[in-house]
């Protein structure tokens, strides 16, 4: 079979959050349409969504979790804050340990021969190295490789008034996303058993074939130089119909819409939603709030101005009608808002969100409000500023035009196929040079096997 006809079985090592699954499913769909096979390896809670999208799924990471400690904390207690910090880090370590125990065997049994690894799936490169599988790193948001430097220190995303809560967030960010402290030690301990080096040297010992970012280059700040293996593609567009989401369309009254979506993973407090609703009472706007399944809509029936509150909203349709978008800075909502040319108010809560907010503010696409100093007055001022200043809309529409023709998922799939095929060609050329003669065909089959056994 020619290199051009080679078909691969991709394994996807993702993170269960919507902002990670959605773009990875978009990229996977593009690969399936090209004749490849894709299997997701994730926690069981992601299975229904992945299978509904038409992909194969193997559950990993929650074996023997029935006894895992469930803890609740009183936010007013200093010792509870410290216990919560330790528990959160222990929970992350537990997840990584379970994944490392189960994923290598699961990936091997499935017959996967190349991996697509979410940048924050911390155990992914170790799994690839153990199995000697070629792999690609996928950044679904601001690439952490470039640093999330404009995070908590600059924007102050700490929600709680407790300084210990802020310290907890910073400590978890350093431990998890920057691979410092106990998490790095745990990974290194695991890697020593099969004779692998430190996780910090994996980029030299067993590098990815390419690092692909769905963030459009026009949104990023200038970088000198961009690493040779890094590639901007633009957002991975979900080209099939999304699951139907029930929505009370009859409640929309014709006023301009201010759409509020603060993501699905962080623990947003209802106080924040009350603040936003109170701030917007003075404007001729209708608020639509998507809760991300955190609370029952009925529990927020007393919000000022009687906004439309739902567990989930049909986001693409609402964004087309929205005038302003209030978001936490998650990549899904940001990219989809920009695809519709909508300016934003960004209230970053954690991890990549402050870095995303800083990029949006730099290009005059958003007003950024640090949660640590948030008030209804500050929110009101930000809404008024965007309503009065047409330049926010002009900036958003310029980015919309630049993003419109990107088709990031197609560019990413092109790159993945091209890179894998180049690996086959290079290895076969070496074999022809060094071996030659009667055993050539057998050697070529060996080379394909080393690369993961393409069909």
TABELUR-V551118 format. One record per residue. N is the residue number from 1. RES is the residue in three letters. PHI is phi in degrees with one decimal (* if undefined). PSI is psi in degrees with one decimal (999 if undefined). Layout:
N&RES&PHI&PSI ; N&RES&PHI&PSI
//
This chain:
1&UNK&*&136.9 ; 2&UNK&-72.5&157.8 ; 3&UNK&-58.0&-39.5 ; 4&UNK&-62.6&-25.2 ; 5&UNK&-94.9&-0.5 ; 6&UNK&-60.3&132.2 ; 7&UNK&-117.4&140.4 ; 8&UNK&-117.0&155.5 ; 9&UNK&-108.3&104.6 ; 10&UNK&-89.3&134.3 ; 11&UNK&-101.9&134.3 ; 12&UNK&-108.3&119.4 ; 13&UNK&-105.5&104.5 ; 14&UNK&-115.2&-174.5 ; 15&UNK&-119.3&137.8 ; 16&UNK&-69.4&-10.6 ; 17&UNK&-64.9&150.1 ; 18&UNK&-57.1&-40.4 ; 19&UNK&-65.6&-13.6 ; 20&UNK&-103.2&-45.4 ; 21&UNK&-64.6&-45.3 ; 22&UNK&-56.6&-53.6 ; 23&UNK&-65.7&-34.9 ; 24&UNK&-69.2&-32.3 ; 25&UNK&-70.3&-34.7 ; 26&UNK&-62.6&-47.0 ; 27&UNK&-63.4&-40.6 ; 28&UNK&-63.4&-39.6 ; 29&UNK&-60.5&-42.7 ; 30&UNK&-60.5&-40.2 ; 31&UNK&-68.8&-38.9 ; 32&UNK&-63.8&-41.6 ; 33&UNK&-62.8&-21.1 ; 34&UNK&-91.9&5.9 ; 35&UNK&98.2&3.3 ; 36&UNK&-87.4&170.6 ; 37&UNK&-114.7&142.9 ; 38&UNK&-133.8&132.3 ; 39&UNK&-128.1&131.1 ; 40&UNK&-92.7&141.8 ; 41&UNK&-122.3&110.3 ; 42&UNK&-158.0&178.9 ; 43&UNK&-64.8&151.4 ; 44&UNK&-55.5&-27.1 ; 45&UNK&-65.5&-18.7 ; 46&UNK&-90.5&-7.2 ; 47&UNK&-61.6&-47.3 ; 48&UNK&-59.3&-44.0 ; 49&UNK&-65.2&-42.3 ; 50&UNK&-68.4&-44.5 ; 51&UNK&-67.8&-36.3 ; 52&UNK&-60.6&-31.6 ; 53&UNK&-80.4&-4.9 ; 54&UNK&97.7&14.6 ; 55&UNK&-105.6&156.3 ; 56&UNK&-72.6&153.2 ; 57&UNK&-144.6&135.4 ; 58&UNK&-124.7&117.9 ; 59&UNK&-73.4&133.8 ; 60&UNK&-143.2&154.8 ; 61&UNK&99.0&-0.7 ; 62&UNK&-132.3&25.9 ; 63&UNK&-69.0&135.8 ; 64&UNK&55.9&41.0 ; 65&UNK&-96.1&4.0 ; 66&UNK&-61.5&-29.1 ; 67&UNK&-94.8&6.3 ; 68&UNK&-63.3&136.0 ; 69&UNK&-68.2&131.0 ; 70&UNK&-106.4&126.4 ; 71&UNK&-128.8&143.0 ; 72&UNK&-121.2&148.4 ; 73&UNK&-130.4&146.4 ; 74&UNK&-87.3&113.4 ; 75&UNK&-63.6&-14.7 ; 76&UNK&-86.9&-9.7 ; 77&UNK&-94.9&127.6 ; 78&UNK&-60.8&-44.5 ; 79&UNK&-67.6&-31.5 ; 80&UNK&-66.5&-37.7 ; 81&UNK&-60.8&-46.1 ; 82&UNK&-64.5&-42.0 ; 83&UNK&-63.3&-38.3 ; 84&UNK&-64.1&-41.9 ; 85&UNK&-61.6&-46.3 ; 86&UNK&-64.6&-39.5 ; 87&UNK&-66.9&-40.4 ; 88&UNK&-62.6&-44.5 ; 89&UNK&-66.0&-40.5 ; 90&UNK&-62.9&-36.7 ; 91&UNK&-64.4&-43.0 ; 92&UNK&-64.4&-44.9 ; 93&UNK&-60.3&-41.9 ; 94&UNK&-59.5&-45.1 ; 95&UNK&-61.6&-43.8 ; 96&UNK&-65.7&-42.0 ; 97&UNK&-61.4&-46.1 ; 98&UNK&-61.4&-39.9 ; 99&UNK&-64.7&-44.1 ; 100&UNK&-65.1&-32.8 ; 101&UNK&-70.7&-35.7 ; 102&UNK&-103.8&-34.7 ; 103&UNK&-65.4&-45.0 ; 104&UNK&-55.6&-46.1 ; 105&UNK&-66.6&-40.2 ; 106&UNK&-64.3&-43.2 ; 107&UNK&-65.2&-41.8 ; 108&UNK&-63.9&-45.1 ; 109&UNK&-62.3&-34.2 ; 110&UNK&-73.4&-14.1 ; 111&UNK&77.8&25.2 ; 112&UNK&-67.8&142.9 ; 113&UNK&-126.4&8.2 ; 114&UNK&-160.2&149.9 ; 115&UNK&-120.5&140.8 ; 116&UNK&-110.6&116.1 ; 117&UNK&-117.4&121.4 ; 118&UNK&-57.4&136.0 ; 119&UNK&-56.0&-32.4 ; 120&UNK&-98.1&9.7 ; 121&UNK&-80.6&85.7 ; 122&UNK&-60.6&-29.8 ; 123&UNK&-86.2&-8.4 ; 124&UNK&-56.8&-52.9 ; 125&UNK&-60.5&-32.2 ; 126&UNK&-65.7&-41.1 ; 127&UNK&-60.8&-44.9 ; 128&UNK&-60.1&-43.5 ; 129&UNK&-67.5&-40.3 ; 130&UNK&-59.1&-40.2 ; 131&UNK&-93.6&-2.7 ; 132&UNK&56.6&45.2 ; 133&UNK&-103.5&138.5 ; 134&UNK&-63.9&144.3 ; 135&UNK&-145.5&156.9 ; 136&UNK&-122.5&138.7 ; 137&UNK&-93.7&132.1 ; 138&UNK&-117.2&122.0 ; 139&UNK&-99.1&119.3 ; 140&UNK&-89.4&-10.0 ; 141&UNK&-136.7&-151.2 ; 142&UNK&-60.4&122.0 ; 143&UNK&-59.4&123.5 ; 144&UNK&-65.9&-22.5 ; 145&UNK&-56.1&-32.7 ; 146&UNK&-85.4&-6.8 ; 147&UNK&92.8&139.1 ; 148&UNK&-102.9&57.8 ; 149&UNK&-69.9&-25.2 ; 150&UNK&-89.5&37.7 ; 151&UNK&-88.6&-130.7 ; 152&UNK&-56.9&-37.9 ; 153&UNK&-64.1&-36.1 ; 154&UNK&-90.2&-43.5 ; 155&UNK&-99.0&-15.6 ; 156&UNK&61.1&64.5 ; 157&UNK&-84.7&0.8 ; 158&UNK&-54.7&121.4 ; 159&UNK&-81.8&-50.0 ; 160&UNK&-66.9&151.4 ; 161&UNK&-77.0&-5.8 ; 162&UNK&-82.6&128.8 ; 163&UNK&-64.5&-28.1 ; 164&UNK&-65.0&-34.4 ; 165&UNK&-63.6&-40.4 ; 166&UNK&-65.7&-44.9 ; 167&UNK&-60.6&-39.3 ; 168&UNK&-59.2&-45.0 ; 169&UNK&-62.8&-44.3 ; 170&UNK&-64.9&-42.8 ; 171&UNK&-62.5&-43.5 ; 172&UNK&-65.2&-38.0 ; 173&UNK&-63.2&-44.3 ; 174&UNK&-64.8&-41.5 ; 175&UNK&-70.7&-40.8 ; 176&UNK&-92.3&-62.9 ; 177&UNK&-76.1&-24.7 ; 178&UNK&-104.6&6.8 ; 179&UNK&54.8&51.1 ; 180&UNK&-114.3&162.3 ; 181&UNK&70.2&-146.4 ; 182&UNK&-62.5&-32.3 ; 183&UNK&-67.1&-43.8 ; 184&UNK&-61.2&-41.9 ; 185&UNK&-62.8&-40.6 ; 186&UNK&-64.9&-43.1 ; 187&UNK&-63.1&-42.7 ; 188&UNK&-63.3&-38.9 ; 189&UNK&-62.3&-42.4 ; 190&UNK&-63.5&-42.1 ; 191&UNK&-69.8&-26.4 ; 192&UNK&-66.6&-29.7 ; 193&UNK&-59.6&-47.0 ; 194&UNK&-88.6&9.2 ; 195&UNK&85.4&24.2 ; 196&UNK&-89.6&155.3 ; 197&UNK&-78.3&-172.2 ; 198&UNK&-63.1&148.7 ; 199&UNK&-61.5&-24.7 ; 200&UNK&-71.8&-16.2 ; 201&UNK&-102.4&6.2 ; 202&UNK&-65.1&-29.3 ; 203&UNK&-65.4&-22.1 ; 204&UNK&-96.4&-40.3 ; 205&UNK&-73.7&-38.0 ; 206&UNK&-151.2&73.4 ; 207&UNK&-71.9&156.2 ; 208&UNK&-69.5&157.7 ; 209&UNK&-73.4&-31.4 ; 210&UNK&-164.4&153.1 ; 211&UNK&-112.3&117.4 ; 212&UNK&-111.8&127.6 ; 213&UNK&-115.1&129.9 ; 214&UNK&-83.0&-6.3 ; 215&UNK&-67.7&129.5 ; 216&UNK&-67.3&143.5 ; 217&UNK&-61.3&-32.2 ; 218&UNK&-65.6&-17.0 ; 219&UNK&-90.6&-25.2 ; 220&UNK&-79.3&159.6 ; 221&UNK&-81.2&158.7 ; 222&UNK&-60.1&135.1 ; 223&UNK&-127.4&130.1 ; 224&UNK&-128.3&119.1 ; 225&UNK&-90.7&163.7 ; 226&UNK&-81.6&130.3 ; 227&UNK&-53.4&144.0 ; 228&UNK&-61.5&-30.1 ; 229&UNK&-91.2&2.8 ; 230&UNK&-96.3&139.8 ; 231&UNK&-137.2&123.4 ; 232&UNK&-79.2&140.2 ; 233&UNK&-125.8&-32.0 ; 234&UNK&100.6&163.9 ; 235&UNK&-57.3&143.6 ; 236&UNK&-83.9&108.2 ; 237&UNK&-80.5&133.6 ; 238&UNK&-85.5&104.8 ; 239&UNK&-92.8&-1.0 ; 240&UNK&-106.1&166.6 ; 241&UNK&-64.5&135.6 ; 242&UNK&-78.8&158.4 ; 243&UNK&-56.5&143.5 ; 244&UNK&-63.7&134.4 ; 245&UNK&-119.3&119.6 ; 246&UNK&-65.4&136.5 ; 247&UNK&-148.8&138.0 ; 248&UNK&-79.4&72.4 ; 249&UNK&-57.8&-29.6 ; 250&UNK&-64.7&-17.5 ; 251&UNK&-83.1&-12.7 ; 252&UNK&-72.4&128.2 ; 253&UNK&-108.5&8.7 ; 254&UNK&97.9&-11.6 ; 255&UNK&-71.6&156.5 ; 256&UNK&-57.2&141.7 ; 257&UNK&-96.9&132.8 ; 258&UNK&-107.3&112.3 ; 259&UNK&-97.4&130.5 ; 260&UNK&-118.6&118.8 ; 261&UNK&-139.4&114.3 ; 262&UNK&-110.3&28.3 ; 263&UNK&85.6&-173.8 ; 264&UNK&-125.2&-4.3 ; 265&UNK&-114.4&-35.5 ; 266&UNK&-82.4&155.9 ; 267&UNK&-85.7&76.9 ; 268&UNK&-71.4&132.3 ; 269&UNK&-88.8&151.1 ; 270&UNK&-64.2&-23.7 ; 271&UNK&-56.9&-36.6 ; 272&UNK&-65.8&-42.0 ; 273&UNK&-67.3&-37.9 ; 274&UNK&-61.3&-41.2 ; 275&UNK&-61.2&-45.2 ; 276&UNK&-65.3&-45.2 ; 277&UNK&-62.9&-42.3 ; 278&UNK&-62.1&-41.5 ; 279&UNK&-63.1&-32.6 ; 280&UNK&-94.1&-0.3 ; 281&UNK&-59.2&-30.8 ; 282&UNK&-80.1&-10.1 ; 283&UNK&-100.4&154.4 ; 284&UNK&-84.9&64.7 ; 285&UNK&-127.8&149.2 ; 286&UNK&-106.8&123.7 ; 287&UNK&-86.4&134.9 ; 288&UNK&-121.1&120.4 ; 289&UNK&-115.7&122.7 ; 290&UNK&-100.5&118.2 ; 291&UNK&-83.1&-13.9 ; 292&UNK&66.0&29.0 ; 293&UNK&67.3&20.0 ; 294&UNK&-78.6&-45.6 ; 295&UNK&-127.8&164.2 ; 296&UNK&-78.3&133.3 ; 297&UNK&-53.5&-34.1 ; 298&UNK&-62.3&-26.9 ; 299&UNK&-71.1&-11.5 ; 300&UNK&-115.7&27.3 ; 301&UNK&-67.2&-18.1 ; 302&UNK&-93.4&11.0 ; 303&UNK&-62.1&139.4 ; 304&UNK&-57.6&139.3 ; 305&UNK&82.2&0.2 ; 306&UNK&48.3&60.6 ; 307&UNK&-68.3&162.8 ; 308&UNK&-80.3&117.1 ; 309&UNK&-118.8&125.4 ; 310&UNK&-134.9&157.8 ; 311&UNK&-62.7&-49.2 ; 312&UNK&-134.7&155.3 ; 313&UNK&-126.7&152.3 ; 314&UNK&-72.6&86.1 ; 315&UNK&-58.8&-43.4 ; 316&UNK&-61.3&-41.0 ; 317&UNK&-70.1&-40.8 ; 318&UNK&-66.4&-39.7 ; 319&UNK&-62.5&-34.5 ; 320&UNK&-61.0&-33.7 ; 321&UNK&-94.3&-12.5 ; 322&UNK&-71.1&151.4 ; 323&UNK&-99.8&-39.9 ; 324&UNK&-138.8&147.0 ; 325&UNK&-117.5&128.9 ; 326&UNK&-104.5&123.1 ; 327&UNK&-143.1&163.4 ; 328&UNK&-82.8&-9.2 ; 329&UNK&96.8&14.9 ; 330&UNK&-67.7&147.4 ; 331&UNK&-63.7&-39.1 ; 332&UNK&-57.7&-53.9 ; 333&UNK&-66.1&-40.8 ; 334&UNK&-61.5&-51.3 ; 335&UNK&-65.5&-37.9 ; 336&UNK&-72.4&-33.6 ; 337&UNK&-66.5&-42.5 ; 338&UNK&-67.5&-32.9 ; 339&UNK&-63.4&-22.2 ; 340&UNK&-102.1&3.6 ; 341&UNK&70.5&36.3 ; 342&UNK&-105.7&132.2 ; 343&UNK&-75.0&162.1 ; 344&UNK&-133.6&157.5 ; 345&UNK&-112.1&120.7 ; 346&UNK&-110.3&127.4 ; 347&UNK&-118.6&85.2 ; 348&UNK&-69.6&139.9 ; 349&UNK&-110.8&-35.0 ; 350&UNK&-170.2&166.0 ; 351&UNK&52.6&-119.2 ; 352&UNK&-75.7&-14.3 ; 353&UNK&-64.1&-43.5 ; 354&UNK&-61.3&-37.4 ; 355&UNK&-65.8&-41.4 ; 356&UNK&-62.6&-42.8 ; 357&UNK&-59.9&-41.4 ; 358&UNK&-62.9&-38.8 ; 359&UNK&-65.7&-40.9 ; 360&UNK&-66.8&-41.3 ; 361&UNK&-64.7&-38.5 ; 362&UNK&-59.2&-35.9 ; 363&UNK&-96.1&10.0 ; 364&UNK&62.3&34.4 ; 365&UNK&-96.6&-12.3 ; 366&UNK&-158.2&155.6 ; 367&UNK&-96.7&131.8 ; 368&UNK&-107.7&129.1 ; 369&UNK&-119.2&111.2 ; 370&UNK&-63.1&130.0 ; 371&UNK&-63.3&-30.7 ; 372&UNK&-61.8&-27.4 ; 373&UNK&-119.7&26.4 ; 374&UNK&-75.8&144.1 ; 375&UNK&-154.1&162.8 ; 376&UNK&-60.6&-35.7 ; 377&UNK&-64.1&-43.0 ; 378&UNK&-66.1&-40.3 ; 379&UNK&-63.8&-43.7 ; 380&UNK&-60.0&-41.7 ; 381&UNK&-64.4&-39.3 ; 382&UNK&-66.7&-42.9 ; 383&UNK&-61.9&-45.8 ; 384&UNK&-61.7&-39.9 ; 385&UNK&-62.1&-43.9 ; 386&UNK&-69.6&-40.2 ; 387&UNK&-62.6&-33.5 ; 388&UNK&-89.3&-20.5 ; 389&UNK&-110.4&104.5 ; 390&UNK&-64.4&-18.8 ; 391&UNK&-64.0&-26.7 ; 392&UNK&-63.6&-43.3 ; 393&UNK&-68.5&-39.6 ; 394&UNK&-62.2&-43.2 ; 395&UNK&-63.9&-43.2 ; 396&UNK&-63.7&-38.0 ; 397&UNK&-72.8&-29.4 ; 398&UNK&-64.8&-44.3 ; 399&UNK&-65.5&-38.7 ; 400&UNK&-55.7&-45.0 ; 401&UNK&-64.1&-41.9 ; 402&UNK&-67.7&-32.2 ; 403&UNK&-82.1&-21.5 ; 404&UNK&-57.9&-37.6 ; 405&UNK&-102.1&14.5 ; 406&UNK&-75.3&-42.8 ; 407&UNK&45.1&63.3 ; 408&UNK&-58.6&-36.5 ; 409&UNK&-66.0&-33.2 ; 410&UNK&-71.4&-41.6 ; 411&UNK&-62.6&-41.5 ; 412&UNK&-64.6&-43.2 ; 413&UNK&-64.7&-40.0 ; 414&UNK&-56.9&-46.6 ; 415&UNK&-64.1&-43.4 ; 416&UNK&-62.0&-48.6 ; 417&UNK&-62.5&-46.1 ; 418&UNK&-61.6&-43.6 ; 419&UNK&-66.2&-43.9 ; 420&UNK&-63.6&-41.9 ; 421&UNK&-65.2&-37.1 ; 422&UNK&-63.7&-35.7 ; 423&UNK&-63.4&-41.1 ; 424&UNK&-64.1&-47.9 ; 425&UNK&-60.6&-44.2 ; 426&UNK&-62.6&-44.8 ; 427&UNK&-67.7&-39.0 ; 428&UNK&-66.3&-35.9 ; 429&UNK&-64.2&-40.2 ; 430&UNK&-63.0&-42.9 ; 431&UNK&-64.6&-41.6 ; 432&UNK&-61.8&-37.7 ; 433&UNK&-72.2&-43.6 ; 434&UNK&-90.8&-24.4 ; 435&UNK&-107.5&-72.3 ; 436&UNK&66.3&177.1 ; 437&UNK&77.9&-154.8 ; 438&UNK&-70.4&-22.8 ; 439&UNK&-93.4&14.2 ; 440&UNK&-59.3&-48.1 ; 441&UNK&-62.3&-40.1 ; 442&UNK&-63.5&-40.4 ; 443&UNK&-65.3&-36.7 ; 444&UNK&-65.5&-38.1 ; 445&UNK&-65.0&-38.3 ; 446&UNK&-62.2&-41.6 ; 447&UNK&-62.4&-39.8 ; 448&UNK&-66.4&-38.3 ; 449&UNK&-63.2&-41.8 ; 450&UNK&-61.5&-37.7 ; 451&UNK&-78.6&-3.5 ; 452&UNK&121.3&0.6 ; 453&UNK&75.1&58.0 ; 454&UNK&-64.0&151.9 ; 455&UNK&-85.6&999
//
